[in-house]
């Protein structure tokens, strides 16, 4: 391209050194490419070979009429001088389909399977698993292809040799910035047996590896009260250093999950930072998916959305890339895929989208001085400098009502001993160089966590590790305005104890533990923490209102301010100042009837990874959470 998109932090002029000087990874200048330099594609939804085998399912997408109209639009495409007339790539096929008209595309996809295989690449990639509605009985296999797959399918088998074929559902979307069509597939494997290992292969009639298709195995969740392990971190990014905030450490982070062999992994938002690479979003997602496949094809990876999953022109809340790629448990609302719950053994897991309640404005943003110009084929106008995609309150309270209902039902169920909540943004974080805490979460959800006894909250957002004391309730007017020093009400969480002795179990019936696990694999570790200059005690930044974009120091540019308040972080129990990278490993023991149940959390960090990526993860700390069994 003659003019590449550049996404750089304030006052920096090189993307390569952005991480070294970055104070806030969520504030970037976005300089848009010229529209004429972007590839243009036919946005027509192409016909599919064999409707019984390949169906369009858009239930997980945004549901407003504007989005539906966008998907049915047939914009004109322009000639691309780099096309040689040979369909040798996904982009080449899509451009050729646009230049030759719909008939060409229809003929390519409605012919025989052998003809399609000669021209189309339906080879599965970015393969990943998620739990279905019941992890003991249902798993979903999802993947993407460069071009439309013909009869995409999964063959499932057991050690005993029994096998069956499951046909996949296709979902597509057209990226709202570069016009690229993304093809994904989802096969729901149901009727499975608990605690059983299954083998599977993924293929299609036009799979270039059809003679040796992709194969892997997974294990279903146990039924009843059984021991199991899960792992967690957030903010993974990709190993491709050509993308903003990506780092080779991302590859080692995925390998770390495999080292600990969990039943499943919780990925706490900001999966790949595609929205910081606005003209290449599908390519960033592809690099992320192919990296994660090393682990995610072997065990479910259960994500939650973060602020960097919100992308311009990709749905009402910008989640279309995310929702197209993942099939997640149903929440019974029109906002499928954004929040959900599932249960393993005596642990209820609740995954939330904190974008709905946070004050911080940190999603897709055009800082200028140039507008962000989508490809002409998308039909979207230029996005002007100072535009920020802010979605607080998008569910109209539906998520919070669903959360309370889910917690209330769990409280009544004696088969549930533990409640673990996953979200991206933080209610309790004392990072100095990152984002900090958000009063929006404290207002909307912490009272529910207190009322219904949530045991553990796992987050990301700040690229570090921090653990809180058990907290219940809050102190009012304990914060200070960052600019004036005047008292403000940050709803400072109140620790129930700060005198926990080493190696003593923590009783979570008394309070909720919050963990910041944002050390996946980005190029911007944030393991520098706030300290009160006068007392030397931990200090936290807190967003108590929206940080609207304001004019920057350079003409035509905009910035988003840091948090507006500070408070003493009296709730902070442990902070890792050695490195920003790590993985948490959780071992659940259901205990015996009438006895105690426990979750042991061991946090492994990667010393030296801030300077040189490393596969060496070492134990940093271990804590034991304990409580009486309810049954």
VMD Tcl script that draws the C-alpha trace (Angstrom):
set ca {
  {0.00 0.00 0.00}
  {1.13 3.51 -0.68}
  {-0.15 4.73 2.66}
  {-0.26 2.27 5.56}
  {-2.51 2.72 8.56}
  {-0.41 3.76 11.53}
  {-1.62 3.32 15.08}
  {0.83 4.86 17.49}
  {0.70 6.16 21.05}
  {0.69 9.84 21.91}
  {3.89 11.68 20.93}
  {5.51 8.56 19.46}
  {6.44 8.15 15.80}
  {7.40 4.48 15.60}
  {5.04 1.58 16.15}
  {8.00 -0.64 17.05}
  {8.91 1.32 20.17}
  {5.33 2.02 21.24}
  {5.30 -0.58 23.98}
  {8.49 0.70 25.58}
  {7.09 4.15 26.29}
  {3.41 3.35 26.59}
  {1.56 4.70 29.61}
  {-1.91 3.72 28.48}
  {-2.30 1.03 25.83}
  {-5.89 2.11 25.18}
  {-5.04 5.62 23.90}
  {-3.78 5.55 20.31}
  {-3.53 7.87 17.36}
  {-5.07 6.30 14.28}
  {-3.92 7.62 10.91}
  {-6.15 6.21 8.17}
  {-5.02 4.91 4.83}
  {-6.30 6.38 1.60}
  {-9.47 4.61 0.48}
  {-7.98 3.99 -2.96}
  {-5.17 1.94 -1.44}
  {-7.48 -0.52 0.28}
  {-8.59 -3.78 -1.36}
  {-12.26 -3.79 -2.28}
  {-14.55 -6.81 -2.20}
  {-17.97 -7.94 -3.28}
  {-20.06 -7.80 -0.12}
  {-22.74 -10.08 -1.56}
  {-23.51 -13.06 0.66}
  {-22.43 -15.85 -1.67}
  {-24.62 -18.92 -2.30}
  {-23.56 -22.17 -0.65}
  {-23.06 -25.66 -1.95}
  {-25.57 -27.99 -0.27}
  {-27.98 -26.05 1.91}
  {-28.51 -29.07 4.17}
  {-24.85 -29.10 5.03}
  {-24.04 -25.41 5.18}
  {-26.62 -23.07 6.67}
  {-26.37 -19.38 7.48}
  {-26.91 -18.67 11.17}
  {-26.90 -15.00 12.16}
  {-28.58 -15.36 15.55}
  {-25.42 -14.39 17.39}
  {-25.01 -11.11 15.51}
  {-26.36 -7.70 16.40}
  {-30.08 -7.60 15.69}
  {-30.94 -4.10 14.62}
  {-32.38 -3.43 11.17}
  {-29.43 -1.32 10.12}
  {-27.07 -4.29 10.49}
  {-29.36 -6.58 8.50}
  {-29.52 -4.01 5.70}
  {-25.74 -3.77 5.72}
  {-25.37 -7.49 5.15}
  {-27.80 -7.57 2.25}
  {-26.20 -4.67 0.40}
  {-24.42 -5.35 -2.92}
  {-21.88 -2.53 -3.36}
  {-19.89 -2.02 -6.52}
  {-16.28 -3.14 -6.60}
  {-13.33 -1.69 -8.47}
  {-10.66 -3.29 -10.60}
  {-7.49 -4.27 -8.75}
  {-4.36 -4.06 -10.89}
  {-2.62 -6.76 -8.85}
  {-5.13 -9.45 -9.88}
  {-3.65 -11.76 -12.51}
  {-6.91 -13.51 -13.40}
  {-5.89 -16.59 -11.38}
  {-7.76 -17.25 -8.12}
  {-4.76 -17.96 -5.91}
  {-5.87 -16.44 -2.65}
  {-8.93 -15.59 -0.63}
  {-8.62 -11.92 -1.52}
  {-8.12 -12.80 -5.17}
  {-11.30 -14.88 -5.17}
  {-13.37 -12.19 -3.51}
  {-12.08 -9.51 -5.86}
  {-12.71 -11.73 -8.88}
  {-16.24 -12.44 -7.67}
  {-16.89 -8.72 -7.53}
  {-15.31 -7.94 -10.90}
  {-16.99 -10.82 -12.73}
  {-20.43 -10.39 -11.20}
  {-22.56 -12.59 -9.00}
  {-22.89 -15.30 -11.65}
  {-19.17 -16.06 -11.47}
  {-19.30 -16.46 -7.71}
  {-22.46 -18.54 -7.88}
  {-21.00 -20.88 -10.48}
  {-17.84 -21.33 -8.44}
  {-19.79 -22.37 -5.38}
  {-22.69 -24.34 -6.85}
  {-20.73 -26.73 -9.04}
  {-19.58 -30.21 -8.06}
  {-17.44 -30.70 -4.99}
  {-14.48 -31.72 -7.14}
  {-14.74 -28.57 -9.23}
  {-14.96 -26.43 -6.11}
  {-11.96 -28.18 -4.61}
  {-9.91 -27.21 -7.65}
  {-10.49 -23.51 -7.16}
  {-11.47 -22.90 -3.53}
  {-9.49 -23.34 -0.35}
  {-11.82 -24.60 2.38}
  {-8.93 -25.82 4.53}
  {-9.85 -25.47 8.22}
  {-7.75 -23.15 10.36}
  {-8.16 -21.16 13.58}
  {-9.77 -24.27 15.12}
  {-11.07 -23.87 18.65}
  {-13.47 -25.48 21.11}
  {-16.07 -23.98 23.44}
  {-18.45 -25.60 25.90}
  {-22.04 -26.07 24.80}
  {-25.03 -25.63 27.08}
  {-23.87 -28.50 29.34}
  {-20.08 -29.07 29.42}
  {-20.58 -32.71 30.41}
  {-22.59 -33.43 27.26}
  {-21.88 -30.77 24.61}
  {-18.85 -29.18 22.92}
  {-18.76 -26.86 19.90}
  {-15.97 -27.07 17.31}
  {-15.43 -23.79 15.44}
  {-13.02 -22.82 12.68}
  {-12.44 -20.47 9.77}
  {-11.45 -20.91 6.15}
  {-9.83 -18.56 3.66}
  {-12.61 -19.24 1.14}
  {-16.08 -20.78 1.45}
  {-15.95 -24.43 2.53}
  {-17.93 -27.09 0.68}
  {-19.76 -29.44 3.06}
  {-17.74 -28.44 6.16}
  {-17.95 -31.18 8.77}
  {-16.52 -32.85 11.85}
  {-16.07 -36.58 12.31}
  {-16.29 -37.51 15.99}
  {-14.98 -40.79 17.42}
  {-14.15 -42.49 20.71}
  {-11.42 -44.86 21.84}
  {-13.86 -47.71 21.19}
  {-14.00 -46.80 17.52}
  {-17.56 -45.49 17.37}
  {-17.85 -42.47 15.08}
  {-20.42 -40.08 13.63}
  {-20.46 -37.16 11.23}
  {-21.60 -33.68 12.30}
  {-22.20 -31.04 9.64}
  {-21.27 -27.45 10.41}
  {-23.25 -24.23 10.24}
  {-21.63 -21.34 8.38}
  {-21.47 -17.78 9.67}
  {-19.97 -14.90 7.73}
  {-19.49 -11.20 8.14}
  {-18.01 -8.46 6.01}
  {-15.45 -6.36 7.84}
  {-16.80 -2.83 8.03}
  {-13.45 -1.16 7.44}
  {-11.63 -3.12 4.73}
  {-14.58 -4.98 3.19}
  {-13.09 -8.44 3.62}
  {-15.53 -11.36 3.95}
  {-14.77 -13.78 6.79}
  {-16.04 -17.38 6.67}
  {-16.47 -19.34 9.90}
  {-18.01 -22.72 10.73}
  {-19.51 -24.22 13.87}
  {-20.31 -27.87 14.58}
  {-22.25 -28.63 17.76}
  {-21.28 -32.01 19.21}
  {-24.07 -33.08 21.54}
  {-25.13 -36.29 23.26}
  {-21.61 -36.75 24.64}
  {-20.73 -38.78 27.73}
  {-19.32 -37.02 30.82}
  {-15.60 -37.19 31.61}
  {-14.85 -38.90 28.31}
  {-12.10 -38.36 25.76}
  {-13.25 -37.84 22.17}
  {-11.23 -37.61 18.98}
  {-12.31 -35.47 16.07}
  {-11.25 -34.41 12.60}
  {-12.27 -31.27 10.72}
  {-12.52 -31.19 6.95}
  {-14.53 -30.20 3.87}
  {-14.84 -31.33 0.26}
  {-12.45 -28.55 -0.73}
  {-10.01 -29.08 2.14}
  {-6.48 -29.02 0.67}
  {-5.49 -31.41 3.48}
  {-8.42 -33.78 2.91}
  {-6.14 -36.81 2.67}
  {-4.79 -36.01 6.13}
  {-7.36 -33.72 7.79}
  {-6.81 -31.84 11.01}
  {-7.29 -34.12 14.02}
  {-7.31 -33.46 17.76}
  {-9.00 -34.65 20.94}
  {-10.77 -33.19 23.96}
  {-12.32 -34.34 27.21}
  {-15.84 -33.54 28.36}
  {-16.49 -32.17 31.84}
  {-17.29 -34.59 34.67}
  {-20.81 -35.01 35.99}
  {-21.35 -34.39 39.70}
  {-18.80 -33.34 42.29}
  {-15.38 -34.09 40.82}
  {-11.93 -32.57 40.86}
  {-10.85 -30.56 37.83}
  {-8.35 -27.89 36.74}
  {-8.81 -24.70 34.76}
  {-6.43 -21.89 33.80}
  {-6.87 -18.21 33.04}
  {-5.33 -15.03 31.69}
  {-6.40 -12.17 29.46}
  {-4.89 -9.81 26.89}
  {-3.24 -12.40 24.66}
  {-2.58 -10.57 21.34}
  {-0.70 -12.44 18.57}
  {2.94 -13.47 17.95}
  {3.08 -11.27 14.83}
  {5.01 -8.15 15.81}
  {3.72 -6.38 12.72}
  {0.47 -5.78 14.62}
  {0.09 -3.17 17.34}
  {0.48 -4.63 20.87}
  {1.47 -8.09 19.59}
  {4.53 -9.93 20.88}
  {6.23 -13.34 20.55}
  {5.29 -13.87 24.22}
  {1.79 -14.61 22.95}
  {3.03 -17.90 21.51}
  {4.62 -18.90 24.81}
  {1.45 -17.98 26.68}
  {-0.56 -20.43 24.57}
  {2.06 -23.11 25.15}
  {1.81 -22.45 28.89}
  {-1.84 -23.50 28.87}
  {-0.83 -26.83 27.33}
  {1.90 -27.26 29.91}
  {-0.68 -27.28 32.71}
  {-3.24 -29.42 30.84}
  {-6.45 -27.86 32.21}
  {-9.93 -29.09 31.40}
  {-10.58 -25.63 29.94}
  {-9.12 -22.12 29.80}
  {-10.74 -18.76 30.60}
  {-9.59 -15.96 28.27}
  {-10.41 -12.68 29.99}
  {-10.96 -10.31 27.07}
  {-8.82 -8.29 24.65}
  {-8.16 -11.36 22.60}
  {-6.07 -9.91 19.77}
  {-6.36 -6.07 19.61}
  {-7.64 -6.12 16.04}
  {-9.25 -2.70 16.49}
  {-5.79 -1.15 16.93}
  {-4.99 -2.38 13.41}
  {-8.16 -1.06 11.78}
  {-7.50 -1.77 8.11}
  {-6.28 -5.31 8.82}
  {-8.72 -6.55 11.46}
  {-9.50 -9.96 9.85}
  {-5.79 -10.68 9.41}
  {-5.09 -9.93 13.08}
  {-7.92 -12.24 14.10}
  {-6.48 -14.91 11.83}
  {-3.03 -14.70 13.44}
  {-4.65 -14.85 16.87}
  {-6.78 -17.86 15.97}
  {-3.97 -19.85 14.44}
  {-1.76 -19.20 17.46}
  {-4.49 -20.10 19.97}
  {-5.33 -23.26 18.02}
  {-2.27 -24.95 19.55}
  {-4.28 -25.18 22.77}
  {-7.85 -24.20 21.92}
  {-8.28 -27.18 19.58}
  {-7.58 -29.51 22.52}
  {-9.72 -27.96 25.24}
  {-12.44 -25.29 25.38}
  {-11.23 -21.71 25.54}
  {-14.05 -19.66 27.06}
  {-13.69 -15.93 26.31}
  {-15.32 -12.72 27.38}
  {-15.29 -9.55 25.26}
  {-12.99 -6.66 26.10}
  {-12.78 -3.09 24.90}
  {-10.52 -4.13 22.02}
  {-13.15 -6.49 20.63}
  {-15.24 -3.39 19.81}
  {-14.62 -2.44 16.17}
  {-15.96 0.37 13.98}
  {-18.75 -0.60 11.55}
  {-18.91 -4.19 12.81}
  {-22.35 -4.33 14.39}
  {-24.32 -2.22 16.84}
  {-21.76 -2.68 19.60}
  {-18.84 -3.53 17.31}
  {-18.70 -7.20 18.33}
  {-19.41 -8.83 14.97}
  {-15.87 -10.20 14.53}
  {-16.02 -11.75 17.99}
  {-19.59 -13.08 17.73}
  {-19.03 -14.61 14.30}
  {-16.07 -16.63 15.52}
  {-17.46 -17.93 18.82}
  {-20.48 -20.06 19.67}
  {-21.11 -19.65 23.40}
  {-23.79 -20.83 25.84}
  {-27.16 -19.12 25.39}
  {-28.19 -16.40 27.84}
  {-31.84 -16.23 26.82}
  {-31.66 -12.60 25.64}
  {-31.26 -10.82 22.30}
  {-27.60 -10.19 23.22}
  {-26.35 -13.72 22.66}
  {-22.65 -14.36 23.06}
  {-21.89 -11.24 25.08}
  {-22.48 -12.86 28.47}
  {-23.23 -16.44 29.54}
  {-22.75 -19.04 32.26}
  {-21.83 -22.70 32.51}
  {-21.25 -25.17 35.33}
  {-18.54 -27.75 35.94}
  {-18.71 -29.93 39.06}
  {-19.85 -27.68 41.93}
  {-18.52 -24.47 40.33}
  {-20.71 -21.99 38.43}
  {-18.79 -19.85 35.95}
  {-20.32 -16.53 34.87}
  {-18.80 -14.60 31.95}
  {-19.74 -10.92 31.67}
  {-19.23 -8.04 29.25}
  {-18.06 -5.13 31.41}
  {-18.13 -2.80 28.38}
  {-21.84 -2.49 29.20}
  {-21.23 -0.87 32.62}
  {-17.77 0.73 32.73}
  {-17.23 4.48 32.68}
  {-13.88 4.28 30.90}
  {-13.97 5.10 27.21}
  {-11.36 2.74 25.77}
  {-12.76 1.01 22.67}
  {-12.25 1.86 18.98}
  {-11.05 5.45 18.59}
  {-9.83 7.76 15.82}
  {-7.35 10.21 17.29}
  {-6.40 11.96 14.05}
  {-5.19 14.13 12.54}
  {-6.59 12.23 9.52}
  {-9.97 10.51 9.41}
  {-10.23 6.72 9.20}
  {-11.52 5.99 5.69}
  {-13.20 2.59 5.15}
  {-12.84 0.83 1.82}
  {-15.27 2.14 -0.78}
  {-16.90 -1.30 -1.10}
  {-18.23 -1.10 2.46}
  {-20.37 1.93 1.72}
  {-19.35 3.47 5.04}
  {-18.33 7.14 5.34}
  {-15.05 8.36 6.77}
  {-14.78 8.29 10.56}
  {-13.67 11.69 11.78}
  {-10.91 12.40 14.32}
  {-12.21 12.46 17.87}
  {-14.75 9.70 17.21}
  {-14.87 7.09 19.97}
  {-17.05 3.95 20.01}
  {-18.57 4.14 23.50}
  {-21.15 1.45 24.35}
  {-21.81 1.87 28.09}
  {-25.43 0.94 28.80}
  {-26.01 -0.82 25.47}
  {-28.07 -3.66 27.00}
  {-30.46 -1.30 28.78}
  {-29.86 -3.18 32.03}
  {-30.59 -6.63 30.58}
  {-27.15 -7.96 31.46}
  {-27.38 -6.85 35.09}
  {-30.90 -8.30 35.42}
  {-29.68 -11.57 33.91}
  {-26.72 -11.56 36.29}
  {-28.91 -11.11 39.35}
  {-31.29 -13.85 38.22}
  {-28.38 -16.21 37.59}
  {-26.83 -15.45 40.99}
  {-30.16 -15.79 42.78}
  {-30.76 -19.21 41.25}
  {-27.23 -20.30 42.15}
  {-27.78 -19.24 45.75}
  {-30.76 -21.60 45.93}
  {-28.90 -24.55 44.39}
  {-27.06 -26.61 47.01}
  {-25.12 -28.39 44.27}
  {-23.25 -25.12 43.59}
  {-20.50 -24.35 46.12}
  {-18.48 -21.82 44.14}
  {-19.25 -18.86 41.91}
  {-16.43 -17.62 39.65}
  {-17.01 -14.48 37.55}
  {-14.99 -13.61 34.45}
  {-14.88 -10.14 32.89}
  {-12.31 -7.95 31.17}
  {-12.20 -4.57 32.92}
  {-11.31 -4.17 36.59}
  {-13.20 -3.11 39.67}
  {-9.99 -3.33 41.72}
  {-6.68 -2.51 40.03}
  {-3.82 -0.32 41.20}
  {-1.84 -0.29 37.95}
  {-0.12 3.07 37.48}
  {0.82 2.75 33.82}
  {-2.38 0.99 32.78}
  {-6.06 1.72 33.23}
  {-6.84 1.25 36.92}
  {-10.22 0.64 38.54}
  {-13.70 1.47 37.28}
  {-16.55 2.77 39.44}
  {-19.09 1.58 36.88}
  {-18.44 -2.06 37.80}
  {-18.49 -1.18 41.49}
  {-21.89 0.47 41.12}
  {-23.57 -2.15 38.96}
  {-22.17 -5.49 40.01}
  {-20.19 -5.46 43.26}
  {-23.36 -5.15 45.40}
  {-24.66 -8.29 43.63}
  {-21.38 -10.09 44.25}
  {-21.72 -9.24 47.94}
  {-25.39 -10.17 48.20}
  {-25.06 -13.56 46.52}
  {-21.59 -14.53 47.70}
  {-19.42 -14.49 44.57}
  {-16.12 -16.12 45.51}
  {-13.71 -15.11 42.78}
  {-13.57 -12.46 40.03}
  {-11.06 -12.91 37.20}
  {-10.16 -9.94 34.98}
  {-7.56 -8.66 32.53}
  {-7.32 -5.14 31.05}
  {-4.20 -4.15 32.99}
  {-1.28 -6.24 31.77}
  {-0.03 -7.43 35.13}
  {-0.90 -9.57 38.16}
  {-2.67 -8.28 41.23}
  {-4.66 -10.03 43.95}
  {-7.05 -8.39 46.35}
  {-7.90 -9.18 49.92}
  {-11.42 -10.57 50.35}
  {-13.74 -7.55 50.03}
  {-17.32 -6.83 51.12}
  {-19.11 -3.51 50.96}
  {-17.44 -0.16 50.41}
  {-16.22 3.04 52.04}
  {-17.86 6.22 50.78}
  {-16.07 9.46 49.87}
  {-12.65 7.86 50.34}
  {-11.26 8.98 46.98}
  {-9.83 12.25 45.71}
  {-10.21 14.10 42.46}
  {-6.95 13.59 40.56}
  {-6.83 17.24 39.46}
  {-8.20 19.19 42.45}
  {-7.65 16.86 45.39}
  {-11.27 17.27 46.48}
  {-13.05 14.32 48.06}
  {-15.03 12.10 45.66}
  {-16.96 8.89 46.17}
  {-15.11 6.07 44.41}
  {-17.03 3.38 46.34}
  {-13.70 2.15 47.71}
  {-14.02 -1.64 48.27}
  {-13.64 -2.61 51.92}
  {-11.35 -5.54 52.81}
  {-12.75 -7.88 55.47}
  {-9.20 -8.65 56.59}
  {-5.69 -7.50 55.74}
  {-3.92 -9.78 58.22}
  {-4.01 -13.05 56.34}
  {-1.18 -15.31 57.49}
  {0.92 -17.04 54.86}
  {-0.34 -20.51 53.93}
  {-3.65 -20.03 55.77}
  {-6.71 -20.78 53.61}
  {-8.88 -17.79 52.69}
  {-12.55 -18.15 53.62}
  {-14.46 -16.72 50.67}
  {-17.77 -16.83 52.53}
  {-16.48 -13.62 54.13}
  {-15.55 -11.76 50.95}
  {-14.77 -11.85 47.24}
  {-11.22 -12.19 45.86}
  {-10.43 -10.17 42.71}
  {-7.55 -11.24 40.47}
  {-6.01 -9.16 37.67}
  {-4.67 -11.67 35.13}
  {-3.81 -9.45 32.17}
  {-0.40 -10.92 31.43}
  {-1.22 -12.96 28.35}
  {1.19 -11.89 25.66}
  {0.97 -8.24 24.61}
  {3.98 -6.07 23.83}
  {3.02 -3.67 26.64}
  {3.45 -5.16 30.14}
  {2.04 -2.82 32.79}
  {3.63 -4.13 35.99}
  {4.16 -0.67 37.49}
  {1.77 0.08 40.33}
  {0.47 3.19 42.02}
  {1.95 4.35 45.33}
  {0.97 7.28 47.52}
  {4.00 9.58 47.52}
  {3.32 10.65 51.10}
  {2.56 7.34 52.82}
  {4.13 4.81 50.49}
  {0.88 2.82 50.54}
  {-0.67 1.32 47.40}
  {-2.77 3.77 45.41}
  {-5.25 3.21 42.59}
  {-6.60 5.30 39.74}
  {-10.39 5.17 39.41}
  {-12.68 6.14 36.56}
  {-15.79 7.71 38.10}
  {-17.07 9.24 34.85}
  {-16.51 8.99 31.12}
  {-13.13 10.16 29.85}
  {-14.43 11.83 26.70}
  {-11.89 12.59 23.96}
  {-10.37 16.06 24.22}
  {-8.12 17.98 21.79}
  {-4.50 16.87 21.85}
  {-1.38 19.00 21.71}
  {-1.04 18.51 17.94}
  {-3.55 20.30 15.73}
  {-6.43 18.07 14.68}
  {-5.66 15.31 17.16}
  {-7.55 14.00 20.17}
  {-6.68 12.06 23.32}
  {-8.69 10.24 25.95}
  {-7.74 11.36 29.47}
  {-6.59 9.00 32.21}
  {-8.74 8.22 35.24}
  {-10.22 11.23 37.03}
  {-9.82 10.03 40.65}
  {-7.43 8.22 42.97}
  {-7.92 6.24 46.17}
  {-5.81 4.32 48.66}
  {-5.76 0.71 47.48}
  {-6.42 -0.70 50.95}
  {-7.83 -3.78 49.24}
  {-4.60 -4.73 47.41}
  {-2.93 -7.84 48.86}
  {-0.30 -8.83 46.26}
  {1.28 -7.25 43.18}
  {3.87 -8.77 40.87}
  {6.51 -6.12 40.18}
  {8.87 -8.57 38.48}
  {7.05 -9.06 35.19}
  {3.71 -8.37 33.56}
  {3.33 -11.88 32.13}
  {1.82 -14.95 33.73}
  {-0.89 -17.60 33.95}
  {-3.15 -18.62 36.83}
  {-3.80 -22.32 37.45}
  {-6.84 -23.33 39.51}
  {-7.35 -26.77 41.04}
  {-10.84 -27.45 42.37}
  {-11.47 -30.06 45.07}
  {-15.19 -30.61 45.77}
  {-14.47 -32.06 49.20}
  {-16.55 -34.59 51.10}
  {-20.16 -34.32 52.22}
  {-20.30 -32.20 55.38}
  {-16.66 -31.17 54.98}
  {-14.85 -28.36 53.18}
  {-14.28 -27.66 49.52}
  {-11.34 -25.73 48.09}
  {-9.89 -24.02 45.04}
  {-6.10 -23.76 45.00}
  {-4.78 -20.93 42.82}
  {-1.14 -21.06 41.71}
  {0.13 -18.09 39.73}
  {3.10 -18.69 37.44}
  {4.92 -15.70 35.99}
  {7.59 -15.32 33.31}
  {10.54 -13.33 34.73}
  {12.51 -11.50 32.07}
  {9.71 -11.66 29.51}
  {9.36 -7.87 29.70}
  {12.69 -7.69 27.86}
  {13.00 -11.04 26.07}
  {10.10 -13.41 25.34}
  {10.46 -16.66 27.25}
  {8.76 -20.03 27.67}
  {9.96 -20.26 31.28}
  {7.06 -19.74 33.68}
  {7.93 -19.96 37.40}
  {5.70 -20.19 40.47}
  {5.07 -16.75 41.97}
  {2.50 -17.51 44.66}
  {-0.10 -20.06 45.74}
  {-3.25 -19.37 47.73}
  {-6.00 -21.71 48.90}
  {-9.63 -20.62 48.91}
  {-11.80 -22.68 51.23}
  {-15.41 -22.90 52.38}
  {-17.90 -25.46 53.74}
  {-19.59 -27.78 51.24}
  {-23.25 -26.89 50.85}
  {-24.20 -30.54 50.43}
}
mol new
graphics top color blue
foreach p $ca { graphics top sphere $p radius 0.5 }
foreach p [lrange $ca 0 end-1] q [lrange $ca 1 end] { graphics top cylinder $p $q radius 0.2 }
display resetview
